[in-house]
């Protein structure tokens, strides 16, 4: 009988579903580190937080399931070198995070981030000026400064950096608004029906130069750390907006603040940061052209159900000797 070790222990309801999905599997739900260390020696599979100490005691481990999609906090050299397969939880958040991205886009396009602040001041002032409002006598016959201060999404382009599950879903949402799309990715080469060609990462400067909205949907890897610095912001349009729902370490915040100070870009929306929580004295907090959300782009009442479904699927596959879904390349961190 193959053995699956779980640590930290999961609740009884989830454990029962795993047992029902794989009755031929012995499941050890270890509540303590001591129990896990004792059981891992002859465990074939593992779900939970793998550590160097646990891996050192593992004698026949063939598969590890990460409880998260991100792996920068999970991987360590011994696990990368170990012959076991590693799968993650990617695919749970794609639509949720894509909705969050489009929320940012619509806020900037319609100046909602500005109007919410003005509402708190009882300030009835349209961006572009009240004097630009067309009257009943003439109607909207000409393009006013008010019109020019509000973007039409279908006239805008979006560049997506990292066109994996999340990036592809961002493209689908943006396409529904008529936005023109481009993307760069080290692996993906197409989003069927939306992007006939995804560019290699060395074409990032071209993406930056043509995009009105630049969306970072990449994972944290050695290649993406500090990928966005002052040079990248300088390549963007001065009217363009940066959106980061990938990983905080991808964007150098000191360089972003400098670019915003100099008007190199129009604004930014950030859900993830180099340091979390974002320090209270960071200038980003006080910028009217910046939207800050506290790492909540993936928050949804649907995620726990999807997480369990993925776990049940992979435990069942493991019990039947099948290849798990969501296998990752440990050396590339995704």
C-alpha positions in Angstrom: 0.0 0.0 0.0 1.3 3.4 -1.0 1.6 6.0 1.8 0.7 9.7 1.7 2.0 11.9 4.5 0.2 15.2 5.2 1.8 17.8 7.4 0.6 20.1 8.8 -2.6 18.1 9.4 -5.8 19.0 7.6 -9.3 19.1 9.0 -11.5 16.0 9.1 -13.8 16.9 6.2 -11.0 17.3 3.8 -9.3 14.2 5.0 -12.5 12.2 4.5 -12.7 13.4 0.9 -9.1 12.3 0.2 -9.8 8.9 1.8 -12.9 8.5 -0.3 -11.0 9.5 -3.5 -8.2 7.0 -2.8 -9.3 4.2 -0.4 -6.3 2.1 -1.5 -3.9 4.7 -0.1 -2.7 4.9 3.5 -2.9 8.5 4.6 -1.0 9.8 7.6 -2.4 13.1 8.8 0.5 14.2 11.0 -0.3 16.9 13.5 3.2 17.3 14.9 6.6 17.7 13.3 7.8 14.7 15.3 5.0 12.5 13.9 5.8 13.7 10.4 9.5 13.0 10.8 8.7 9.5 11.9 6.3 8.8 9.1 8.2 10.4 6.2 10.8 7.6 6.1 8.5 5.3 4.2 6.1 7.8 2.7 5.7 7.7 -1.1 3.8 11.0 -1.3 3.7 14.2 0.6 1.3 17.2 0.9 2.0 20.2 3.0 5.1 22.2 3.9 8.2 20.2 2.9 11.3 21.1 4.8 15.0 20.1 4.5 14.7 18.2 7.8 11.7 16.2 6.5 13.3 15.6 3.1 16.5 14.3 4.7 14.5 11.6 6.4 12.5 10.6 3.3 13.5 7.2 2.0 11.2 6.6 -1.0 9.5 9.9 -1.7 8.1 10.0 -5.3 5.7 13.0 -5.3 5.3 16.2 -3.4 2.2 18.5 -3.7 2.7 22.1 -2.7 -0.3 23.7 -1.0 0.3 26.9 -3.0 0.8 28.0 -6.6 3.9 30.1 -5.8 7.1 28.2 -5.2 9.7 30.8 -4.3 9.0 30.2 -0.6 8.7 26.5 -1.0 11.8 25.3 -3.0 15.2 24.7 -1.5 18.3 23.2 -3.1 17.8 19.7 -1.8 14.2 19.6 -3.0 15.3 20.9 -6.4 17.9 18.1 -6.7 15.6 15.4 -5.3 14.2 13.0 -8.0 10.6 13.4 -6.7 7.9 15.0 -8.8 6.6 18.3 -7.6 3.1 19.7 -8.4 1.6 23.0 -7.3 -1.8 24.7 -7.1 -1.7 26.8 -10.2 -5.0 27.5 -12.0 -7.1 28.2 -8.9 -7.0 32.0 -9.2 -6.9 32.8 -12.9 -10.4 34.3 -13.3 -10.4 36.0 -9.9 -7.1 37.7 -10.4 -8.1 38.7 -14.0 -11.2 40.3 -12.6 -9.0 42.3 -10.2 -6.8 43.4 -13.1 -9.8 44.7 -15.1 -11.0 46.5 -12.0 -7.7 48.4 -12.0 -8.0 49.1 -15.7 -11.5 50.4 -15.4 -10.6 52.6 -12.4 -7.8 54.2 -14.4 -9.9 54.4 -17.6 -12.9 56.0 -15.8 -10.9 57.9 -13.1 -12.8 56.1 -10.4 -9.7 56.2 -8.1 -9.9 60.0 -8.3 -13.6 60.3 -7.9 -13.6 58.1 -4.8 -11.2 60.5 -3.2 -13.2 63.5 -4.3 -16.4 61.9 -3.0 -14.8 61.8 0.5 -14.4 65.6 0.1 -17.9 66.2 -1.2 -16.1 67.5 -4.3 -18.2 67.6 -7.5 -15.5 68.1 -10.1 -15.0 66.0 -13.2 -11.5 65.2 -14.4 -11.0 67.6 -17.3 -13.0 70.4 -15.6 -16.7 71.3 -15.2 -16.4 74.0 -17.8 -15.8 71.3 -20.5 -19.2 69.7 -19.9 -21.4 69.9 -23.0 -24.7 71.7 -22.6 -28.2 70.7 -23.8 -28.0 73.4 -26.5 -25.1 71.9 -28.4 -24.8 68.3 -27.2 -21.5 66.4 -27.3 -20.5 67.5 -30.8 -16.8 67.9 -30.1 -14.2 66.1 -28.0 -13.8 68.0 -24.8 -11.0 68.0 -22.2 -13.4 66.0 -20.0 -13.7 63.4 -22.8 -10.0 63.3 -23.3 -9.4 62.7 -19.6 -11.4 59.4 -19.7 -10.0 56.5 -21.6 -12.0 54.3 -24.0 -10.7 50.7 -23.3 -11.3 49.5 -26.8 -8.8 52.2 -28.0 -6.2 50.9 -25.5 -3.5 48.2 -25.8 -2.5 45.8 -23.0 0.8 44.1 -22.7 0.9 41.0 -20.4 4.2 39.9 -18.9 3.8 36.2 -18.2 1.1 34.6 -20.2 0.5 31.5 -18.0 -2.9 30.6 -16.6 -3.5 34.0 -15.0 -2.0 36.0 -17.9 -4.1 34.1 -20.4 -7.3 34.8 -18.4 -6.3 38.5 -18.2 -6.1 38.5 -22.0 -9.6 37.0 -22.3 -11.1 39.6 -20.0 -9.3 42.5 -21.8 -10.3 41.1 -25.2 -14.0 41.3 -24.1 -13.4 45.1 -23.7 -11.9 45.3 -27.2 -8.4 46.0 -26.0 -5.4 45.2 -28.3 -3.2 42.5 -26.8 0.5 41.5 -26.8 2.4 39.3 -24.4 5.8 37.9 -23.5 6.5 34.6 -21.9 9.5 32.2 -21.7 7.3 29.2 -22.5 3.8 30.0 -23.8 3.5 30.8 -27.5 -0.2 31.3 -28.1 -3.5 32.0 -26.4 -5.9 30.3 -28.8 -8.4 32.8 -30.3 -6.7 35.8 -28.7 -3.0 35.9 -29.2 -1.7 34.1 -32.2 1.9 34.8 -31.2 3.3 35.3 -27.7 6.7 36.9 -27.9 9.8 35.6 -26.1 10.9 37.6 -23.1 13.7 39.5 -25.0 10.9 41.4 -26.8 9.8 43.0 -23.5 11.1 46.4 -24.6 8.8 46.3 -27.6 5.8 45.4 -25.4 6.6 48.2 -23.0 6.8 50.8 -25.9 3.4 49.9 -27.4 1.2 49.2 -24.3 -1.2 51.5 -22.6 -1.5 49.1 -19.7 1.4 46.8 -18.7 0.3 43.8 -16.6 2.8 41.8 -14.7 1.4 38.3 -14.2 4.7 36.4 -13.9 5.9 34.3 -11.0 8.9 35.0 -8.8 11.8 33.2 -10.4 15.6 34.1 -10.5 14.9 35.6 -14.0 12.0 37.8 -12.9 13.4 39.3 -9.7 13.9 43.0 -10.2 12.8 42.6 -13.8 11.1 46.1 -13.7 13.5 48.9 -12.9 13.9 52.5 -14.0 15.0 51.4 -17.5 11.8 49.5 -18.1 9.6 52.3 -16.8 11.5 54.7 -19.1 10.6 52.5 -22.1 6.9 52.7 -21.3 4.6 55.4 -22.7 4.3 58.5 -20.4 0.5 57.9 -20.6 0.8 54.2 -19.7 -0.1 52.4 -16.4 1.7 49.6 -14.7 -0.3 46.8 -13.0 1.4 44.2 -10.8 -0.5 41.2 -9.6 2.5 38.8 -10.1 5.1 39.0 -7.3 6.3 42.0 -5.5 10.0 41.4 -6.0 9.5 41.8 -9.8 9.1 45.6 -9.4 11.8 47.8 -7.8 9.7 50.2 -5.7 12.4 52.8 -5.4 12.7 53.0 -9.2 9.0 53.0 -9.6 8.7 56.0 -7.2 11.4 57.8 -9.2 9.6 57.1 -12.5 6.3 58.4 -11.0 8.1 61.5 -9.6 9.4 62.2 -13.1 6.2 61.5 -14.9 7.7 58.6 -16.9 4.5 56.7 -16.5 0.9 57.8 -15.8 0.3 55.6 -12.8 0.4 52.2 -11.2 -1.8 49.7 -9.5 -0.1 47.2 -7.2 -1.4 44.2 -5.2 2.0 42.8 -4.3 5.1 44.5 -3.0 8.8 43.9 -2.2 8.0 44.3 1.5 4.6 43.4 2.8 2.9 45.2 4.4 4.0 48.2 2.4 5.8 50.5 4.9 3.6 53.4 6.0 6.2 55.9 4.9 6.4 54.7 1.3 5.5 57.6 -1.1 3.2 55.3 -3.0 0.5 55.6 -0.3 0.1 59.3 -1.0 0.0 59.3 -4.8 -3.3 60.0 -6.4 -2.3 58.1 -9.5 -1.5 54.9 -7.6 -4.0 52.2 -6.5 -2.8 50.0 -3.7 -4.6 46.8 -2.6 -3.2 44.6 0.2 -2.4 41.4 -1.6 -6.0 40.4 -2.1 -6.2 39.9 -5.9 -6.7 36.1 -5.3 -9.3 36.4 -2.6 -12.6 34.7 -3.4 -15.0 32.3 -1.7 -14.4 29.9 -4.6 -10.7 29.2 -4.0 -10.9 26.8 -1.1 -13.3 24.5 -3.1 -10.9 24.6 -6.1 -7.9 23.9 -3.9 -9.6 20.8 -2.5 -10.7 19.6 -5.9 -7.1 19.9 -7.2 -5.8 18.0 -4.1 -8.4 15.3 -4.5 -7.6 14.9 -8.2 -3.9 14.6 -7.6 -4.2 12.2 -4.6 -6.4 10.0 -6.7 -3.9 10.1 -9.6 -1.1 9.3 -7.2 -3.0 6.3 -5.8 -3.6 5.0 -9.3 0.0 5.4 -10.4 -0.9 8.2 -12.8 1.0 11.5 -13.4 -0.3 14.4 -11.3 -1.6 17.5 -12.8 0.2 20.8 -12.4 3.7 19.4 -12.5 6.4 22.0 -12.3 10.0 22.4 -13.4 11.7 22.7 -10.0 14.8 24.4 -11.5 12.7 27.1 -13.1 10.4 27.6 -10.1 7.2 27.1 -12.2 
